[in-house]
Amino acid sequence: MSDRRLKFWGWGHEDQTLSEAEARAIATRVGGLTGLAPEGYIAPPELGEISLAAPRLKAPETLSSICSTSDYDRAAHTYGKSYPDYIRAYARDFSAAPDMVTFPESEQDVTALLDWADGADAAVIPFGCGSTVVGGIEPVVGDGFKAVLTIDMRRMAKVLEIDPVARAARIQAGVLGPNLEAQLKPSGLTLRHFPQSFEFSTLGGWIATRSGGHFATLYTHIDELVESMRSVTPSGVMESRRLPGSGAGPSPDRLMIGSEGSLGIITEAWMRLQQKPTFRASAAVKFDSFESAAEGIRAVAQAGLWPSNCRLVDAEETKLAGAGDGSFHMVVLGFESGDHPIDAWMARALECVRDQGGRIDAAGERDSVADAWREAFISAPFKREGLISCGLMHDTFETSITWDRLADFHANVKAATHEIIKRATGAPGHVSCRFTHAYTDGCAPYFTLHAKPTPGREMEQWKEIKTAASDALIREGGTITHHHAVGRDHMPWYGAQRPELMGEALQAVKARLDPKGLLNPGVIVPVQR
Ligand SMILES: Cc1cc2nc3c(=O)[nH]c(=O)nc-3n(C[C@H](O)[C@H](O)[C@H](O)COP(=O)(O)OP(=O)(O)OC[C@H]3O[C@@H](n4cnc5c(N)ncnc54)[C@H](O)[C@@H]3O)c2cc1C
């Protein structure tokens, strides 16, 4: 683990906090582009400004070296990184902090912690790096428990074995993205899974939430990269067999992948690796209409070319990213291979988008547009903190939909979001869209909203907007999440989306693996007590 300390209230390290001047400059720029005037400035919280309730747990002697009740640790495990998380952190409200944070160094430690939690009647929150944007690690568990214990997996961060023949590695769940790739580097292999949160999220978190990497086609979700895995549950250890594929009944991996800490604690997994790419090509393509850009993406996705990048960024978002002037929608295409030149694939993809009216700039210009978009993508989480500090609401929600329903879906969800922003805040907001992933049968639209909430009413207004936007996603036939997970925030819509009988079956599975309902209560399965 790095010696640099992570912010207890936000994204990245403490030394990456924006100054007031930087925050104001970002808010002024975005305010100018969205028509929303920033107002005031709230400084990020200092530890000395918050007060936490006395911890209700005392570590047993045998576990005391891996347990902490320090204010920093408890505060840093209270929230994820969503807009409402920031609002409460900026209000210096850490009333939901866990009683204790623990840092297991081995699977035996995890088992011992679960045993102890069971005896102490404490709810257990599995924790990767807290990058959840859906309330996945928030210690809000109802009144049925005597205390809350968070299990932070980041001390279990080793690549334990590499199999160069099958190209797979056995990796501990608590490893952060950059450390994982650094350990694989000498082998020349890579996991090649890059969510936008790569730097500050863990392998276990990715598997637990079915994360989506930024590769836009083919291996979009972590699911495809898991060869086998091992989890500790209150009822024992569950480990699956290493296999390239199996038709033997429902997959044990698929039961745990996406269980979001509600069924067990993932301790390690065998992950499929790939050769590092050495051949690369990218292009940015401009379109006059959103619809023809979407048709361009569909044509590429259905051509079997499997580009690593295949994104549509609408005109408003292109402008916000500093990659355009708002007069065109952009499709970003990228190909990579560690094995063969990809020029023929790129040439065919460019034919597909040209056929739909795409314009391809000369190489120099298209590189600068693609670079501007990439830089905006990486710096976005830091900039968002500046906007929130200066009184602007910034939130995102994402989904997926089949191509045949896309046009109406996009129009109706966007209209519903505009309408609710106006109703909730009394003023128009700004809503933009990009496609993060493309499939043969559909795509994953990702909406970004900006609004100007009333000071002091941010939580209430955010809830109104979130509810109406989520209702629209489900009403219009989409999913409540393509890759941000369910957490606590999406439970009502997850309940509406999944078959009722499956919900009941999941409860039965939970009752077998976690009979006292200790693990992440309220996530995936409703609180049982
Ligand atoms: C700026 C930003 C960008 C993001 N971009 C993406 C993106 O591109 N793609 C994407 O998919 N998501 C993205 N996310 C969401 C988030 O990063 C993912 O959900 C990520 O997988 C969470 O990993 P984590 O290690 O931080 O887990 P945490 O946030 O700590 O936990 C998430 C959930 O997983 C459970 N969990 C964590 N570790 C374990 C474990 N070892 N065993 C069992 N359960 C566990 C927790 O209990 C919780 O329910 C983004 C978030 C932010 C803030």
The ligand as an SDF file (V2000), in Angstrom:
LIG
                    3D

 53 58  0  0  0  0  0  0  0  0999 V2000
  -14.8760    8.1900  -10.4540 C   0  0  0  0  0  0  0  0  0  0  0  0
  -15.4870    6.8320  -10.5010 C   0  0  0  0  0  0  0  0  0  0  0  0
  -15.4570    6.1270  -11.6900 C   0  0  0  0  0  0  0  0  0  0  0  0
  -16.0130    4.8580  -11.7520 C   0  0  0  0  0  0  0  0  0  0  0  0
  -15.9150    4.1740  -12.9180 N   0  0  0  0  0  0  0  0  0  0  0  0
  -16.3900    2.9110  -12.9920 C   0  0  0  0  0  0  0  0  0  0  0  0
  -16.2440    2.1610  -14.1860 C   0  0  0  0  0  0  0  0  0  0  0  0
  -15.6650    2.6100  -15.1700 O   0  0  0  0  0  0  0  0  0  0  0  0
  -16.7380    0.9010  -14.1870 N   0  0  0  0  0  0  0  0  0  0  0  0
  -17.3510    0.3530  -13.1030 C   0  0  0  0  0  0  0  0  0  0  0  0
  -17.7630   -0.7880  -13.1610 O   0  0  0  0  0  0  0  0  0  0  0  0
  -17.5160    1.0700  -11.9670 N   0  0  0  0  0  0  0  0  0  0  0  0
  -17.0350    2.3070  -11.8770 C   0  0  0  0  0  0  0  0  0  0  0  0
  -17.1700    3.0120  -10.7120 N   0  0  0  0  0  0  0  0  0  0  0  0
  -17.8180    2.3760   -9.5380 C   0  0  0  0  0  0  0  0  0  0  0  0
  -16.8330    1.5970   -8.6350 C   0  0  0  0  0  0  0  0  0  0  0  0
  -15.5110    2.0200   -8.8680 O   0  0  0  0  0  0  0  0  0  0  0  0
  -16.9370    0.1000   -8.8740 C   0  0  0  0  0  0  0  0  0  0  0  0
  -18.1720   -0.3580   -8.3930 O   0  0  0  0  0  0  0  0  0  0  0  0
  -15.7910   -0.7270   -8.2570 C   0  0  0  0  0  0  0  0  0  0  0  0
  -15.8700   -2.0370   -8.7440 O   0  0  0  0  0  0  0  0  0  0  0  0
  -15.7920   -0.7420   -6.7380 C   0  0  0  0  0  0  0  0  0  0  0  0
  -14.5410   -1.2550   -6.3100 O   0  0  0  0  0  0  0  0  0  0  0  0
  -13.9860   -0.9760   -4.8500 P   0  0  0  0  0  0  0  0  0  0  0  0
  -12.8050   -1.8820   -4.6720 O   0  0  0  0  0  0  0  0  0  0  0  0
  -13.7650    0.4560   -4.6220 O   0  0  0  0  0  0  0  0  0  0  0  0
  -15.1680   -1.5360   -3.9600 O   0  0  0  0  0  0  0  0  0  0  0  0
  -16.0000   -0.7930   -2.8150 P   0  0  0  0  0  0  0  0  0  0  0  0
  -16.5430    0.4680   -3.3360 O   0  0  0  0  0  0  0  0  0  0  0  0
  -15.2170   -0.7480   -1.5700 O   0  0  0  0  0  0  0  0  0  0  0  0
  -17.1890   -1.8370   -2.6270 O   0  0  0  0  0  0  0  0  0  0  0  0
  -18.1690   -2.0060   -3.6280 C   0  0  0  0  0  0  0  0  0  0  0  0
  -19.0540   -3.1980   -3.2710 C   0  0  0  0  0  0  0  0  0  0  0  0
  -18.3170   -4.4040   -3.3510 O   0  0  0  0  0  0  0  0  0  0  0  0
  -18.2820   -5.0660   -2.0820 C   0  0  0  0  0  0  0  0  0  0  0  0
  -16.9270   -5.6130   -1.9470 N   0  0  0  0  0  0  0  0  0  0  0  0
  -15.7520   -4.9480   -2.0670 C   0  0  0  0  0  0  0  0  0  0  0  0
  -14.7230   -5.8060   -1.9340 N   0  0  0  0  0  0  0  0  0  0  0  0
  -15.2590   -7.0310   -1.7070 C   0  0  0  0  0  0  0  0  0  0  0  0
  -14.7160   -8.3420   -1.4830 C   0  0  0  0  0  0  0  0  0  0  0  0
  -13.4090   -8.5830   -1.4870 N   0  0  0  0  0  0  0  0  0  0  0  0
  -15.5790   -9.3550   -1.2930 N   0  0  0  0  0  0  0  0  0  0  0  0
  -16.9150   -9.1590   -1.3090 C   0  0  0  0  0  0  0  0  0  0  0  0
  -17.4740   -7.9500   -1.5080 N   0  0  0  0  0  0  0  0  0  0  0  0
  -16.6650   -6.9000   -1.7210 C   0  0  0  0  0  0  0  0  0  0  0  0
  -18.6450   -4.0080   -1.0610 C   0  0  0  0  0  0  0  0  0  0  0  0
  -19.2480   -4.5650    0.0780 O   0  0  0  0  0  0  0  0  0  0  0  0
  -19.5990   -3.1320   -1.8470 C   0  0  0  0  0  0  0  0  0  0  0  0
  -20.8840   -3.6960   -1.8650 O   0  0  0  0  0  0  0  0  0  0  0  0
  -16.6350    4.2950  -10.6070 C   0  0  0  0  0  0  0  0  0  0  0  0
  -16.6510    5.0220   -9.4200 C   0  0  0  0  0  0  0  0  0  0  0  0
  -16.0860    6.2730   -9.3590 C   0  0  0  0  0  0  0  0  0  0  0  0
  -16.1020    7.0230   -8.0710 C   0  0  0  0  0  0  0  0  0  0  0  0
  1  2  1  0
  2  3  1  0
  2 52  2  0
  3  4  2  0
  4  5  1  0
  4 50  1  0
  5  6  2  0
  6  7  1  0
  6 13  1  0
  7  8  2  0
  7  9  1  0
  9 10  1  0
 10 11  2  0
 10 12  1  0
 12 13  2  0
 13 14  1  0
 14 15  1  0
 14 50  1  0
 15 16  1  0
 16 17  1  0
 16 18  1  0
 18 19  1  0
 18 20  1  0
 20 21  1  0
 20 22  1  0
 22 23  1  0
 23 24  1  0
 24 25  2  0
 24 26  1  0
 24 27  1  0
 27 28  1  0
 28 29  2  0
 28 30  1  0
 28 31  1  0
 31 32  1  0
 32 33  1  0
 33 34  1  0
 33 48  1  0
 34 35  1  0
 35 36  1  0
 35 46  1  0
 36 37  1  0
 36 45  1  0
 37 38  2  0
 38 39  1  0
 39 40  1  0
 39 45  2  0
 40 41  1  0
 40 42  2  0
 42 43  1  0
 43 44  2  0
 44 45  1  0
 46 47  1  0
 46 48  1  0
 48 49  1  0
 50 51  2  0
 51 52  1  0
 52 53  1  0
M  END
$$$$
